Amino acid sequence: MAKKKSKNPPEKVFRIGFVSASVFGHEIETDEGSITIRSVNVQKRYKDEDDVKYTSSFNLAELPQAIRVLQLAQGYIERAEAEIILD
């Protein structure tokens, strides 16, 4: 059984304004060996008085930023998964 780390930092983060897309890699074992499965978390940073908070809700003006950071994350994942490493 694999040990789960208490913190899994993002592999890559794309940010435009206050909107960001974080790419997380998760190692899994297959019959062919270890592979990385990637997922993306999209969020917006905002301040509530003195506290910094995050949400996954976007208004109309923020949607282009959310779409763009998702496009950047998609390109990154496509390149990472298309790369073949020869031993």
C-alpha positions in Angstrom: 0.0 0.0 0.0 1.4 3.4 -1.0 2.0 6.0 1.7 0.1 9.2 1.3 2.0 12.4 1.8 0.5 15.0 4.1 1.1 17.7 1.5 1.1 17.3 -2.3 2.4 20.6 -3.7 1.4 21.5 -7.3 3.7 20.4 -10.1 3.0 23.6 -12.0 0.8 26.7 -11.5 -0.5 29.1 -14.1 -1.8 32.5 -13.0 -3.5 35.4 -14.7 -4.6 38.2 -12.3 -6.2 36.5 -9.3 -7.2 33.4 -11.2 -4.9 30.3 -11.1 -4.8 26.8 -12.4 -2.7 24.3 -10.4 -1.6 21.0 -11.9 -1.1 18.2 -9.5 0.6 14.9 -10.3 -0.3 11.6 -8.7 1.9 8.6 -9.1 0.2 5.2 -9.7 1.6 1.8 -10.3 0.5 -0.2 -13.4 1.6 -3.5 -14.9 4.0 -1.4 -17.1 5.4 0.6 -14.2 4.8 3.9 -12.5 2.9 6.6 -14.3 1.8 10.1 -13.4 -1.9 11.0 -13.5 -2.5 14.8 -13.5 -5.4 16.8 -12.3 -6.1 20.6 -12.4 -7.6 22.8 -9.7 -8.9 26.2 -10.8 -9.4 28.9 -8.2 -9.6 32.7 -7.6 -7.8 34.5 -4.8 -9.6 37.3 -3.0 -9.4 39.2 0.3 -12.0 39.2 2.9 -11.0 42.1 5.2 -7.4 41.0 6.2 -7.8 37.3 5.3 -6.8 35.8 1.9 -9.4 33.3 0.7 -9.9 31.2 -2.4 -13.0 30.3 -4.3 -13.9 28.3 -7.4 -16.7 30.8 -8.4 -16.0 33.3 -11.2 -17.9 36.3 -12.5 -18.3 37.1 -16.1 -15.2 39.3 -16.2 -13.1 36.5 -14.7 -14.2 33.8 -17.1 -11.6 34.7 -19.8 -8.8 34.4 -17.3 -10.2 31.0 -16.0 -10.4 29.7 -19.6 -6.9 30.9 -20.4 -5.2 29.3 -17.3 -7.1 26.1 -18.1 -5.8 26.2 -21.7 -2.2 26.7 -20.4 -2.7 23.8 -17.9 -4.0 21.6 -20.7 -1.0 22.4 -23.0 1.4 21.6 -20.1 -0.3 18.3 -19.4 -0.4 17.4 -23.1 3.3 18.1 -23.4 4.2 16.2 -20.2 2.1 13.1 -21.2 3.3 13.1 -24.8 7.0 13.1 -23.7 8.6 9.7 -23.8 11.5 9.0 -21.5 13.8 6.2 -22.7 15.8 4.4 -20.0 
